[in-house]
Amino acid sequence: NKTTLHYFSILHRSHSARTKMSIILLDAESDKLLVSWPAVPNATKYTLQYRRVGSDDDDAPFETLSDKLSGTQARKKNLTDEAGLGFLFRVGATMKDGEEITSWTSHDEPFKLLTREQEDARMAAPQVGLGGVSHAALVSWKKNASATDGKYEIQMRENSGGSEWTTIAASFGGLEVRKKNLTSKDGYQFRVRPAGVDGGAVFSPSSETIVTLGLSDGMKRLFGTLEQGTLLKSGHNPQPIPLEEALGGKEFVLLYASASWCGPCRQFTPMLTNWYQQLTASNNKNVEVVFLSADHDESGFQQYYKKMPWMAVDFDDDTREQLMAHIRVTGIPRLCVLDGKTGRIIEDNAVGQNLDINRWRSLRSR
């Protein structure tokens, strides 16, 4: 069985002939380099090689790091480069067709290690989490004294082979940003550096990969019978908003069965409101409450809902009673915590319990 090494620009038919396929540098440390390359359709494995760049050894042979890589990125450790000239990498794909091509994909400029000073001075990797709205991520980082006027450059990349870093903000004032429209199932990574530094600061290591949420299949099933496909948004004159906008991207959805005639409900609703408003004030959008009215008439629902800051199922919509039946409401107040990703019940009734997102995360993992 012949080993076949295919040059990416020949075989990667899904890209335009004008698109240059290349290995990219994902991250550098003082003794490590992390590289990535575009996936080749039907490749069974990849061979990655490297060599040190020298002033008088441009024809030095490449050394094989691995010829059994199944993914499209790899980290080379224990590197030293006293001359500071960097390293070149090349990669080939092993196919099944038996045809052998000796060309390789590489890159134009050498990849260089960081100095110890650069490594010590660069920012820590940003933190990422769900953005609380459909297909969004919340990216945050710690203040850095080197940032001119408190401004930062932010880059992101799709977590797929060979996807390059792109700048989404060249001079951003603040310590967190919510990035929307992140729909890739492969997820995304982010990195940050102080803006306005003479000579350019080194970027932080990349964040963990974040895969965002849209409206989950679980929520679609539970709310699939909504007559107009909308929930009500609280306000002086409640307005309908699409279900995707209301619940897309939510980590937890709380179904709140309550009524204006219920004394314990009137006691609990202000406590739930205070907790919800504290979440909103802290820019946490990962939780949404949906009111399921148990009032006897629409007038009672409308008067009671005016006191609430969250979503509601319209009183006349049959989905209201269907959801109450789904969570088996036999008494009120009832606050049922659902996993926003699956629709699964995490806590049957959170009334009287500690309203703690981390506690629900723990319950969800059991």
DONU-510241 format. One record per residue (C-alpha): residue in three letters; z, y, x. Coordinates in steps of 0.05 Angstrom, whole numbers, plus 5000, padded with zeros to 4 digits. Each point is the difference from the previous one (the first is absolute). Layout:
// DONU-510241
ALAZYX/...
END
This chain:
// DONU-510241
ASN500050005000/LYS497750655031/THR504650605000/THR496450594972/LEU501750725019/HIS496750494954/TYR499250745014/PHE502950374940/SER494450514993/ILE495049424991/LEU503849584951/HIS504250484959/ARG494550104947/SER504450384951/HIS499950615045/SER494250485011/ALA496149915064/ARG502050715016/THR507449824998/LYS502849855069/MET504749415000/SER505650075051/ILE506849775020/ILE505250534985/LEU506950155029/LEU505449954947/ASP506050165044/ALA502050075073/GLU506749935035/SER501850055074/ASP498349265010/LYS496349784937/LEU493550144963/LEU498649804928/VAL492549954983/SER496049834938/TRP492849834985/PRO495549934938/ALA500049324966/VAL493749595004/PRO498149634935/ASN500849245007/ALA503350055069/THR504649425014/LYS503750325058/TYR499450565052/THR500150035076/LEU503250625030/GLN499350195073/TYR502250605042/ARG499750295070/ARG503250575037/VAL495650605015/GLY499550175074/SER496150525040/ASP496449475041/ASP499949384956/ASP495750184940/ASP497149305002/ALA506949655003/PRO500149384955/PHE503550004933/GLU506149564989/THR500949614936/LEU506250184961/SER498649484946/ASP494149624972/LYS503649774937/LEU501650644963/SER499549944925/GLY501550734983/THR496750655020/GLN505450315043/ALA503949815062/ARG505350295046/LYS499649935076/LYS506950045032/ASN502650075071/LEU494550475023/THR500650455061/ASP495150555021/GLU502350405060/ALA493250345006/GLY500350224927/LEU492649834988/GLY501249554941/PHE497249354974/LEU493649754966/PHE500049464946/ARG494449594970/VAL499849504943/GLY495349474973/ALA500149584937/THR499449254997/MET495449774944/LYS497749334972/ASP492550055007/GLY499649785073/GLU496050605023/GLU502750305065/ILE499550755013/THR503250285063/SER500950724979/TRP506950284983/THR503050584961/SER503950485043/HIS501650755001/ASP497750615039/GLU506450315028/PRO505449615036/PHE506549884962/LYS505950305039/LEU507449845001/LEU505150534985/THR504450275056/ARG507449884994/GLU500950744985/GLN494949974943/GLU503249384971/ASP507050305002/ALA497750664969/ARG495749754943/MET502549984928/ALA502649374966/ALA495449654952/PRO499950324931/GLN503349654941/VAL495549794942/GLY501549794929/LEU496949994931/GLY498050694975/GLY502449894929/VAL493250174970/SER493949574996/HIS497249785068/ALA504350485040/ALA504449955062/LEU505850455021/VAL500050135075/SER506050325034/TRP502250155071/LYS505750345038/LYS499750715024/ASN497550105071/ALA501850605042/SER493150025033/ALA496450154935/THR497550715001/ASP502550364937/GLY502249324973/LYS492849764993/TYR497549285009/GLU493449645005/ILE499649394956/GLN495049435007/MET498749374959/ARG495749385004/GLU498349434954/ASN503049365026/SER493449655011/GLY496749795065/GLY496950575038/SER502150544950/GLU501250645039/TRP505550524995/THR498150614959/THR503750664995/ILE502450154929/ALA503850635019/ALA499050385066/SER505950484991/PHE504749784945/GLY506650364988/GLY505449524975/LEU503049335014/GLU496849574946/VAL493449954964/ARG497649604940/LYS493049725012/LYS496249784938/ASN493749594985/LEU501949445048/THR496649414966/SER498649525057/LYS503349314993/ASP500549975076/GLY504950594999/TYR500650625044/GLN503750235062/PHE502150705020/ARG502050375063/VAL502250715016/ARG500850485058/PRO502350725010/ALA494550514990/GLY498750585046/VAL502449675064/ASP496250225062/GLY495649435024/GLY501449614936/ALA506149574987/VAL499649254997/PHE499849694931/SER505949594975/PRO499449254993/SER496849804935/SER504149904937/GLU500849334967/THR494149824956/ILE500850234928/VAL496149694942/THR500550474941/LEU500749834926/GLY495650184942/LEU501649794930/SER502249285009/ASP497449424959/GLY507149904975/MET500350704971/LYS493149934971/ARG502249374963/LEU506450304973/PHE496950654977/GLY493149724984/THR500850114925/LEU501150755004/GLU495550294946/GLN497150565043/GLY501849715068/THR504950575009/LEU507450155005/LEU503450654979/LYS502350475054/SER506450384982/GLY500050754988/HIS500650514944/ASN493549714972/PRO499449285028/GLN492949855024/PRO496549335007/ILE498149805071/PRO496149385023/LEU504149395016/GLU497149985072/GLU502650705012/ALA506749864968/LEU501849345033/GLY495049895056/GLY503449935068/LYS507049914971/GLU504649525036/PHE504549934939/VAL499050144927/LEU506250084956/LEU499349864926/TYR505350404963/ALA501649784929/SER504350524966/ALA500850414936/SER502950664978/TRP504749684949/CYS503349575054/GLY506550285028/PRO499949605065/CYS492750215009/ARG501850734994/GLN505249905054/PHE495449625048/THR493750424993/PRO502950615036/MET502249565058/LEU493149685005/THR496850694996/ASN504450265057/TRP498149405044/TYR492650074983/GLN500050745016/GLN503449885067/LEU494449515017/THR494850524981/ALA503550545041/SER499949545061/ASN492449914992/ASN501049264984/LYS494549794951/ASN500749255007/VAL503749914934/GLU498050174929/VAL503949944936/VAL496549844934/PHE503750154936/LEU499649494943/SER502850334939/ALA504549614952/ASP500550594952/HIS498749894927/ASP494650534993/GLU495350425042/SER504050634989/GLY506149685032/PHE495749765059/GLN497050695011/GLN506750374999/TYR503249505047/TYR494149965048/LYS500350765010/LYS506349875041/MET496649515047/PRO495950145064/TRP496149345004/MET494349634965/ALA500149694931/VAL495949544956/ASP497850384938/PHE504449834940/ASP494049794958/ASP497149555054/ASP501249254987/THR500949905075/ARG506950314993/GLU502649434958/GLN496249485040/LEU503450235065/MET506850004966/ALA498649284978/HIS497649825070/ILE506650215032/ARG503849714940/VAL503750624978/THR505949804957/GLY504550605014/ILE499450705028/PRO500250365047/ARG495749525042/LEU497050165067/CYS495549445025/VAL497650055072/LEU493049735013/ASP496449875065/GLY494350505000/LYS495649515039/THR500749404954/GLY503350224936/ARG505549495012/ILE507050174975/ILE504550175059/GLU506250194961/ASP500949854927/ASN504450594985/ALA501950535051/VAL504450404952/GLY506950035032/GLN497249765067/ASN498750395064/LEU493250324994/ASP497849845071/ILE492849885022/ASN502349615061/ARG504249544956/TRP493949864957/ARG495949855062/SER505349505020/LEU499949694930/ARG492449965002/SER500049625065/ARG504549444974/
END
